[in-house]
Amino acid sequence: MPTRPQLMQAQTGRLRDMTERRGAPEPAGSSKPINSVIKTIKVMAVLSHDQVASVDHLSRETRIPKPSILRILQTLTQCGLVKQISRRAGYCLTSKILSLSSGFYGLPEVIEVGAPFADALTQELLWPTAIATLDVDAMVVRHSTMMMSPHAHVRSTMNKRLSLTDRAHGRAYLAFCGQAERESLLRIVGGAKGQSSSPRRTPFDRRRLLWHLKAARRAGYAKRAIDLDPQTSTIAVPVFADKGVRATLGMTFFTSAVDKATEAHLGRRLIEAATTIGVALNHAGGRR
């Protein structure tokens, strides 16, 4: 199995292999590639893979001198595609990068609208928050504040697929989406292998899941299955827009640091933020 440096070298080297082959004849009428553009793409490729990277790390991975890395980062920051988390943590891509992909129709809007509210929650409450959207049979994290939270337990959860049955984001979606959609998703996950995120759990327990979904609707927020990681807990709420659930907003915290009353307070703050995001989404949709 290739090592991580080997994988990164292969990823960032493909463009170089295509554009920097010495002695390779150029097609008639073609011009030489713009090296600054190639370097920028390499930097963005590393940031996409690693989520957060320092100038030193970017220079090592791309073999681009640090002064050039800094100029590239400054340019991307001015364009709103990159932001600096801190001197120590380094830089990361912003959700605006999704606007460059026409294949994710409708996704950039919910992230662009919701990301500032997720960031504000982490700045206020310190715990990391995330926005996830449905992808067939799982929720996928599209925005995460792990890198800016002082209480983050992992480096990043960006693009992580979350089970519908035992993750807070998945349960929040199932609990608050329409009944027809819920039944359709339950049929999908009921026949999917490996849906559960823990090898100790049965693949699917409909009766128990429905009990958790009912509890989520009663509380206003869903909770992650306890046995996935006893040290941390996640709660999540739905983001309603266009008469349906467009996304979920969740927060992760250390279980021992949050009592029931505080958990309820965090849940209320998530609901308030999700409601504001939904209103903004509906307003944006009304302008189109």
C-alpha positions in Angstrom: 0.0 0.0 0.0 1.5 3.4 -1.0 2.4 5.8 1.8 0.7 9.1 2.3 3.8 11.1 0.9 3.7 8.9 -2.1 0.0 9.5 -2.7 0.5 13.3 -2.3 3.5 13.2 -4.7 1.4 11.4 -7.2 -1.5 13.8 -6.8 0.5 17.0 -7.1 2.8 15.5 -9.7 0.2 14.7 -12.4 0.0 18.3 -13.6 3.7 18.7 -13.6 4.1 15.5 -15.6 1.7 16.8 -18.2 3.1 20.3 -18.5 6.8 20.0 -17.7 8.0 17.1 -19.8 11.3 18.3 -21.1 11.8 17.6 -24.7 8.2 16.7 -25.4 6.9 18.3 -28.6 4.2 20.9 -28.1 1.0 20.7 -30.2 0.9 23.0 -33.2 -0.3 26.4 -32.3 -0.1 25.8 -28.5 1.6 28.2 -26.1 3.6 27.4 -23.0 1.6 26.9 -19.8 1.5 29.6 -17.2 3.7 28.4 -14.3 2.0 30.6 -11.7 -1.4 29.0 -12.5 0.2 25.5 -12.3 1.6 26.4 -8.9 -1.7 27.8 -7.7 -3.5 24.6 -8.7 -0.9 22.5 -6.8 -1.4 24.6 -3.7 -5.2 24.2 -3.9 -4.8 20.4 -4.5 -2.8 20.1 -1.2 -5.3 22.2 0.7 -8.2 20.1 -0.7 -6.5 16.9 0.5 -5.2 18.0 3.9 -7.9 20.6 4.8 -5.5 22.7 6.8 -1.8 23.3 5.9 1.0 25.6 6.9 3.3 27.4 4.5 6.1 25.0 5.4 3.9 22.0 4.6 2.7 23.4 1.4 6.2 24.2 0.3 7.4 20.6 1.1 4.4 19.0 -0.7 4.5 21.2 -3.9 8.3 21.9 -4.0 7.4 25.5 -4.5 9.5 28.1 -2.6 7.9 29.7 0.5 7.9 33.3 -0.9 5.9 32.0 -3.9 3.6 30.0 -1.6 2.8 33.2 0.4 2.0 35.2 -2.7 -0.3 32.4 -3.9 -2.1 32.2 -0.5 -2.4 36.0 -0.3 -4.0 36.1 -3.8 -6.4 33.2 -3.0 -7.3 34.9 0.3 -8.2 38.1 -1.5 -10.4 36.1 -3.8 -12.2 34.6 -0.8 -11.1 31.0 -1.7 -8.7 30.6 1.2 -8.5 31.8 4.7 -5.8 31.8 7.4 -6.9 29.9 10.5 -3.9 31.0 12.6 -0.2 31.2 12.3 0.3 27.8 13.8 -2.6 26.0 12.1 -2.1 27.6 8.7 -4.5 27.9 5.8 -7.6 26.2 4.6 -10.0 26.4 1.6 -13.3 28.3 2.2 -16.7 27.0 1.2 -16.5 29.5 -1.7 -14.4 26.9 -3.5 -17.6 24.9 -4.1 -18.9 27.7 -6.3 -16.3 26.7 -8.9 -18.0 23.3 -9.3 -21.1 23.3 -11.4 -21.7 19.7 -10.5 -22.9 20.6 -7.0 -25.9 22.6 -8.0 -27.7 24.0 -4.9 -24.9 23.0 -2.5 -22.8 26.2 -2.6 -25.8 28.3 -1.5 -26.6 26.4 1.7 -22.9 26.4 2.6 -22.3 30.0 1.7 -25.3 31.1 3.8 -24.8 28.7 6.7 -21.0 28.8 7.1 -20.8 32.2 8.8 -23.4 31.1 11.4 -21.5 27.9 12.1 -18.3 29.9 12.5 -20.1 32.3 14.8 -21.4 29.5 17.0 -17.9 28.1 17.4 -16.5 31.6 18.2 -19.2 32.0 20.9 -19.4 28.5 22.4 -15.9 27.3 21.4 -17.2 23.8 20.4 -16.7 22.7 16.8 -19.8 22.8 14.5 -20.5 21.3 11.1 -23.0 21.5 8.3 -23.9 18.3 6.4 -26.0 17.5 3.4 -27.7 14.3 2.3 -25.8 12.2 -0.3 -28.0 9.2 -1.3 -27.6 7.1 1.9 -25.5 9.2 4.2 -24.9 12.8 5.4 -21.6 14.4 4.2 -19.9 17.1 6.1 -19.6 20.1 3.8 -18.4 22.7 6.3 -16.6 22.2 9.6 -15.1 24.6 12.2 -12.8 21.9 13.7 -9.7 23.9 12.7 -10.9 27.0 14.5 -12.2 25.4 17.7 -9.9 25.2 20.7 -11.8 22.0 21.8 -11.5 20.1 18.5 -10.9 16.4 19.1 -9.8 15.7 15.6 -8.1 17.8 12.9 -11.0 17.9 10.5 -14.2 16.1 9.5 -14.6 17.7 6.0 -16.1 15.4 3.4 -16.7 12.7 6.0 -19.7 10.4 5.3 -21.9 10.0 8.3 -24.4 7.2 8.8 -28.1 8.0 8.8 -28.8 5.6 11.5 -26.4 6.3 14.3 -24.8 9.7 13.7 -26.5 12.9 15.0 -26.6 14.5 11.5 -28.2 11.4 10.0 -30.8 11.1 12.8 -31.6 14.7 12.6 -32.3 14.5 8.9 -34.4 11.3 9.3 -36.3 12.7 12.2 -37.4 15.9 10.5 -37.7 15.2 6.8 -41.1 14.3 5.3 -42.6 10.9 6.1 -42.4 9.7 2.5 -38.7 10.6 2.2 -38.0 9.0 5.6 -39.6 5.7 4.5 -37.6 5.8 1.3 -34.3 6.4 3.2 -35.1 3.7 5.7 -35.6 1.2 2.9 -32.2 2.2 1.4 -30.3 1.9 4.7 -32.2 -1.2 5.7 -30.6 -3.0 2.7 -27.2 -1.3 2.8 -24.3 -3.2 4.2 -21.9 -1.3 6.6 -24.4 1.5 7.3 -23.6 1.4 11.0 -20.4 3.2 11.9 -19.5 0.7 14.7 -18.6 -2.9 14.2 -20.3 -3.7 17.5 -23.7 -2.5 16.3 -26.2 -4.4 14.2 -26.4 -3.0 10.7 -30.0 -1.7 11.2 -32.5 -1.8 14.0 -35.7 -0.1 12.8 -37.6 -0.1 16.0 -34.8 1.3 18.0 -34.0 3.9 15.4 -37.6 5.1 15.3 -37.5 5.5 19.1 -34.4 7.7 18.7 -36.1 9.7 15.9 -39.2 10.3 18.1 -36.9 11.5 20.9 -35.2 13.8 18.6 -38.4 15.4 17.4 -39.5 15.8 21.1 -36.2 17.4 22.1 -35.7 19.4 18.9 -32.3 17.9 18.2 -30.9 14.5 17.5 -28.0 12.8 19.4 -25.2 10.5 18.1 -25.2 6.9 19.3 -23.4 6.7 22.6 -21.2 3.7 21.9 -19.5 5.2 18.8 -17.2 7.4 20.9 -18.0 7.6 24.7 -15.5 10.5 25.1 -17.4 12.9 22.8 -21.0 13.6 21.9 -22.6 15.2 18.9 -26.1 16.8 18.6 -27.6 18.1 15.4 -30.6 19.9 14.1 -32.3 20.3 10.7 -32.0 23.3 8.5 -35.4 23.9 6.9 -35.8 25.7 3.6 -38.0 25.4 0.5 -40.5 23.4 2.6 -38.0 20.6 3.4 -34.7 19.8 5.1 -31.8 21.2 3.2 -29.0 20.4 5.6 -28.2 19.7 9.2 -26.2 21.8 11.7 -24.4 19.9 14.4 -22.0 20.5 17.3 -19.5 18.1 19.0 -18.3 18.4 22.6 -16.6 16.3 25.2 -19.2 14.3 27.0 -17.7 14.8 30.5 -17.7 18.6 30.0 -21.4 19.1 29.2 -24.3 18.3 31.5 -27.9 17.9 30.5 -28.8 21.5 31.1 -25.9 22.7 29.0 -26.6 20.2 26.3 -30.2 21.6 26.1 -28.7 25.1 25.9 -26.4 24.1 23.0 -29.4 22.5 21.3 -31.4 25.7 21.6 -28.5 27.7 20.1 -28.2 25.3 17.2 -32.0 25.5 16.6 -31.8 29.3 16.6 -28.9 29.3 14.1 -30.5 26.7 11.9 -33.8 28.8 11.8 -31.9 31.9 10.8 -30.0 30.0 8.1 -33.3 28.6 6.8 -34.9 32.1 6.6 -31.8 33.4 4.8 -32.0 30.5 2.3 -35.7 31.1 1.6 -35.1 34.8 1.2 -32.3 34.1 -1.3 -34.5 31.7 -3.2 -37.3 34.3 -3.4 -34.9 36.7 -5.1 -34.2 34.3 -7.9 
